Amino acid sequence: MTDVVPGEPSLLTSRRARVAATVLAALAVVHLIAQLAGMEEVADPTQWLLMPALAATLWCTTAAPRSRLVRLVLVALGFSWVGDTLPDLFTGDTAFLAMVGGFLCAQVVYVVAFWPSWRQSVLVRHPAATAVYVFLAVALVALCLPGAPGVLGVAVVVYAVLLTMMAVLATGVHRLAWLGGLLFLFSDAMIALGAFADVVPPMSGFWIMATYVLGQVLIVAGVVARQPTVRALA
């Protein structure tokens, strides 16, 4: 049995949660080191495992019955896993569109998950901050469109809109999710600029994955912070 205990730390499945978080941290460290060393044979399989490990951490850190927010974030992490793995089955533009397709679905689910908190987001509380997000999205699209002809250009516009909506709505979930959404936006912006505007920062693979993983972790941490605490009863 379990009782909801406001203000007390969660003891339910705490060991499983620690194990899942430890596995996630180990995978992230190995993956980022592999990115720095250019070891694709290590970077690829560890990337495939990152989102399942994060989903397991979220599952083990929350109690049944899980909230709508938690369930939808688990789905979004599933689509993120598709975006991490599916491109490896293809090459060229097809691989890129497979990645965009997976993450586009993830962004749609994140937007749906975060929408109930829109009144607590910058849309209402800090409209000037919303304008900054919009400016960043417009600037990103303007830089990328000249190098993204046809269907790729459409994909860039649609994805930029959804990514920005996700980042804006994440600000209403929790301050950790706010930062996580912003890092996710920066990560995907680096991918787009490298693909379409030939703007590639040094160690781009490392920075893209570091901001991506940390962004997703912070989103999950913000979601967990919104959940009622639970204790296990003998």
KEMAR-989184 format. One record per residue (C-alpha): residue number from 1; residue in one letter; chain; z, y, x. Coordinates in nm, 3 decimals, decimal comma, m for minus. Layout:
pos; code; unit; Z; Y; X
NUM; A; A; Z; Y; X
...
// end
This chain:
pos; code; unit; Z; Y; X
1; M; A; 0,000; 0,000; 0,000
2; T; A; m0,045; 0,361; 0,104
3; D; A; 0,107; 0,690; 0,000
4; V; A; m0,046; 1,032; 0,047
5; V; A; 0,199; 1,239; 0,248
6; P; A; 0,094; 1,602; 0,290
7; G; A; 0,168; 1,738; 0,633
8; E; A; 0,249; 1,407; 0,803
9; P; A; 0,022; 1,253; 1,069
10; S; A; m0,193; 0,965; 0,954
11; L; A; m0,065; 0,622; 1,058
12; L; A; m0,313; 0,422; 0,851
13; T; A; m0,549; 0,223; 1,077
14; S; A; m0,439; 0,443; 1,367
15; R; A; m0,497; 0,169; 1,624
16; R; A; m0,848; 0,104; 1,498
17; A; A; m0,915; 0,476; 1,497
18; R; A; m0,800; 0,508; 1,858
19; V; A; m1,014; 0,213; 1,963
20; A; A; m1,321; 0,356; 1,788
21; A; A; m1,261; 0,700; 1,940
22; T; A; m1,216; 0,546; 2,286
23; V; A; m1,543; 0,352; 2,254
24; L; A; m1,718; 0,670; 2,141
25; A; A; m1,580; 0,870; 2,433
26; A; A; m1,679; 0,600; 2,683
27; L; A; m2,031; 0,580; 2,542
28; A; A; m2,068; 0,958; 2,550
29; V; A; m1,953; 0,981; 2,913
30; V; A; m2,182; 0,700; 3,028
31; H; A; m2,474; 0,846; 2,833
32; L; A; m2,431; 1,197; 2,972
33; I; A; m2,397; 1,066; 3,327
34; A; A; m2,716; 0,865; 3,272
35; Q; A; m2,889; 1,181; 3,148
36; L; A; m2,788; 1,365; 3,465
37; A; A; m2,899; 1,075; 3,685
38; G; A; m3,229; 1,025; 3,502
39; M; A; m3,138; 0,664; 3,420
40; E; A; m3,338; 0,609; 3,100
41; E; A; m3,256; 0,239; 3,100
42; V; A; m2,891; 0,338; 3,042
43; A; A; m2,941; 0,662; 2,848
44; D; A; m3,153; 0,504; 2,573
45; P; A; m2,924; 0,215; 2,467
46; T; A; m2,610; 0,428; 2,488
47; Q; A; m2,775; 0,688; 2,265
48; W; A; m2,846; 0,418; 2,007
49; L; A; m2,474; 0,340; 1,990
50; L; A; m2,329; 0,692; 1,975
51; M; A; m2,362; 0,760; 1,602
52; P; A; m2,241; 0,412; 1,496
53; A; A; m1,932; 0,467; 1,714
54; L; A; m1,875; 0,810; 1,559
55; A; A; m1,920; 0,669; 1,209
56; A; A; m1,670; 0,395; 1,290
57; T; A; m1,425; 0,660; 1,411
58; L; A; m1,464; 0,856; 1,087
59; W; A; m1,423; 0,539; 0,880
60; C; A; m1,109; 0,431; 1,064
61; T; A; m0,957; 0,779; 1,054
62; T; A; m0,988; 0,818; 0,676
63; A; A; m0,831; 0,620; 0,393
64; A; A; m0,977; 0,450; 0,089
65; P; A; m1,081; 0,570; m0,158
66; R; A; m1,284; 0,796; 0,072
67; S; A; m1,384; 1,137; m0,055
68; R; A; m1,736; 1,239; m0,149
69; L; A; m1,746; 1,450; 0,167
70; V; A; m1,657; 1,158; 0,393
71; R; A; m1,904; 0,923; 0,225
72; L; A; m2,190; 1,169; 0,256
73; V; A; m2,110; 1,248; 0,619
74; L; A; m2,122; 0,875; 0,691
75; V; A; m2,470; 0,868; 0,536
76; A; A; m2,573; 1,171; 0,745
77; L; A; m2,453; 0,993; 1,059
78; G; A; m2,664; 0,695; 0,954
79; F; A; m2,975; 0,909; 0,930
80; S; A; m2,884; 1,069; 1,265
81; W; A; m2,880; 0,717; 1,411
82; V; A; m3,232; 0,667; 1,268
83; G; A; m3,338; 0,989; 1,443
84; D; A; m3,188; 0,860; 1,768
85; T; A; m3,351; 0,518; 1,759
86; L; A; m3,674; 0,522; 1,556
87; P; A; m3,873; 0,741; 1,800
88; D; A; m3,842; 0,470; 2,066
89; L; A; m4,077; 0,255; 1,859
90; F; A; m4,358; 0,512; 1,883
91; T; A; m4,524; 0,751; 2,126
92; G; A; m4,656; 1,110; 2,121
93; D; A; m4,654; 1,313; 1,801
94; T; A; m4,563; 1,005; 1,596
95; A; A; m4,241; 0,959; 1,793
96; F; A; m4,155; 1,327; 1,750
97; L; A; m4,218; 1,315; 1,376
98; A; A; m4,006; 0,999; 1,350
99; M; A; m3,719; 1,183; 1,517
100; V; A; m3,766; 1,489; 1,295
101; G; A; m3,784; 1,266; 0,986
102; G; A; m3,455; 1,096; 1,062
103; F; A; m3,272; 1,417; 1,137
104; L; A; m3,435; 1,601; 0,847
105; C; A; m3,282; 1,343; 0,613
106; A; A; m2,949; 1,387; 0,793
107; Q; A; m2,964; 1,764; 0,742
108; V; A; m3,042; 1,723; 0,372
109; V; A; m2,736; 1,499; 0,331
110; Y; A; m2,518; 1,739; 0,531
111; V; A; m2,630; 2,028; 0,309
112; V; A; m2,544; 1,828; m0,004
113; A; A; m2,210; 1,725; 0,148
114; F; A; m2,109; 2,079; 0,247
115; W; A; m2,242; 2,260; m0,059
116; P; A; m1,918; 2,243; m0,266
117; S; A; m1,751; 2,454; 0,005
118; W; A; m2,011; 2,732; 0,002
119; R; A; m1,768; 2,988; m0,138
120; Q; A; m1,552; 2,944; 0,174
121; S; A; m1,852; 2,976; 0,407
122; V; A; m1,992; 3,282; 0,582
123; L; A; m2,233; 3,320; 0,290
124; V; A; m1,946; 3,478; 0,095
125; R; A; m1,680; 3,565; 0,352
126; H; A; m1,895; 3,701; 0,636
127; P; A; m2,244; 3,795; 0,514
128; A; A; m2,321; 3,966; 0,846
129; A; A; m2,269; 3,633; 1,024
130; T; A; m2,513; 3,473; 0,780
131; A; A; m2,769; 3,731; 0,885
132; V; A; m2,724; 3,621; 1,247
133; Y; A; m2,797; 3,260; 1,151
134; V; A; m3,108; 3,369; 0,962
135; F; A; m3,223; 3,578; 1,259
136; L; A; m3,182; 3,280; 1,493
137; A; A; m3,381; 3,057; 1,258
138; V; A; m3,663; 3,309; 1,220
139; A; A; m3,677; 3,367; 1,596
140; L; A; m3,690; 2,993; 1,661
141; V; A; m3,973; 2,939; 1,413
142; A; A; m4,166; 3,239; 1,551
143; L; A; m4,142; 3,101; 1,905
144; C; A; m4,237; 2,746; 1,807
145; L; A; m4,513; 2,790; 1,548
146; P; A; m4,789; 2,892; 1,793
147; G; A; m4,747; 2,558; 1,968
148; A; A; m4,704; 2,349; 1,653
149; P; A; m5,037; 2,313; 1,472
150; G; A; m5,088; 2,147; 1,135
151; V; A; m4,823; 1,910; 1,005
152; L; A; m4,603; 1,978; 1,307
153; G; A; m4,581; 2,344; 1,208
154; V; A; m4,476; 2,250; 0,855
155; A; A; m4,215; 2,015; 0,997
156; V; A; m4,079; 2,292; 1,222
157; V; A; m4,038; 2,536; 0,931
158; V; A; m3,880; 2,286; 0,691
159; Y; A; m3,645; 2,151; 0,954
160; A; A; m3,541; 2,498; 1,071
161; V; A; m3,451; 2,596; 0,714
162; L; A; m3,243; 2,282; 0,657
163; L; A; m3,077; 2,299; 0,999
164; T; A; m2,975; 2,660; 0,939
165; M; A; m2,845; 2,580; 0,591
166; M; A; m2,637; 2,297; 0,736
167; A; A; m2,489; 2,520; 1,005
168; V; A; m2,411; 2,799; 0,757
169; L; A; m2,251; 2,568; 0,499
170; A; A; m2,049; 2,389; 0,770
171; T; A; m1,856; 2,713; 0,814
172; G; A; m1,697; 2,655; 0,473
173; V; A; m1,571; 2,306; 0,559
174; H; A; m1,340; 2,379; 0,852
175; R; A; m1,343; 2,589; 1,168
176; L; A; m1,416; 2,275; 1,373
177; A; A; m1,716; 2,194; 1,154
178; W; A; m1,825; 2,559; 1,192
179; L; A; m1,844; 2,516; 1,569
180; G; A; m1,997; 2,171; 1,534
181; G; A; m2,276; 2,298; 1,311
182; L; A; m2,353; 2,577; 1,554
183; L; A; m2,372; 2,336; 1,849
184; F; A; m2,598; 2,105; 1,648
185; L; A; m2,824; 2,403; 1,580
186; F; A; m2,837; 2,492; 1,951
187; S; A; m2,915; 2,132; 2,045
188; D; A; m3,209; 2,106; 1,808
189; A; A; m3,328; 2,453; 1,906
190; M; A; m3,351; 2,337; 2,269
191; I; A; m3,558; 2,036; 2,160
192; A; A; m3,796; 2,255; 1,958
193; L; A; m3,834; 2,518; 2,229
194; G; A; m3,907; 2,251; 2,487
195; A; A; m4,161; 2,076; 2,265
196; F; A; m4,349; 2,378; 2,129
197; A; A; m4,274; 2,683; 2,345
198; D; A; m4,250; 2,518; 2,688
199; V; A; m3,899; 2,662; 2,731
200; V; A; m3,708; 2,391; 2,914
201; P; A; m3,369; 2,476; 3,068
202; P; A; m3,251; 2,293; 3,379
203; M; A; m3,099; 1,952; 3,296
204; S; A; m3,229; 1,992; 2,941
205; G; A; m3,168; 1,628; 2,847
206; F; A; m2,804; 1,659; 2,943
207; W; A; m2,747; 1,985; 2,757
208; I; A; m2,935; 1,869; 2,447
209; M; A; m2,728; 1,553; 2,421
210; A; A; m2,399; 1,719; 2,520
211; T; A; m2,430; 1,981; 2,244
212; Y; A; m2,560; 1,723; 1,996
213; V; A; m2,278; 1,475; 2,050
214; L; A; m2,006; 1,741; 2,066
215; G; A; m2,152; 1,909; 1,757
216; Q; A; m2,147; 1,587; 1,556
217; V; A; m1,794; 1,505; 1,679
218; L; A; m1,668; 1,848; 1,576
219; I; A; m1,831; 1,820; 1,234
220; V; A; m1,654; 1,487; 1,183
221; A; A; m1,327; 1,634; 1,312
222; G; A; m1,358; 1,918; 1,062
223; V; A; m1,424; 1,673; 0,780
224; V; A; m1,122; 1,462; 0,879
225; A; A; m0,906; 1,776; 0,891
226; R; A; m0,986; 1,838; 0,523
227; Q; A; m0,864; 1,496; 0,414
228; P; A; m0,509; 1,428; 0,284
229; T; A; m0,288; 1,256; 0,537
230; V; A; m0,187; 0,900; 0,459
231; R; A; 0,086; 0,667; 0,578
232; A; A; 0,090; 0,292; 0,561
233; L; A; 0,373; 0,121; 0,374
234; A; A; 0,494; m0,230; 0,450
// end
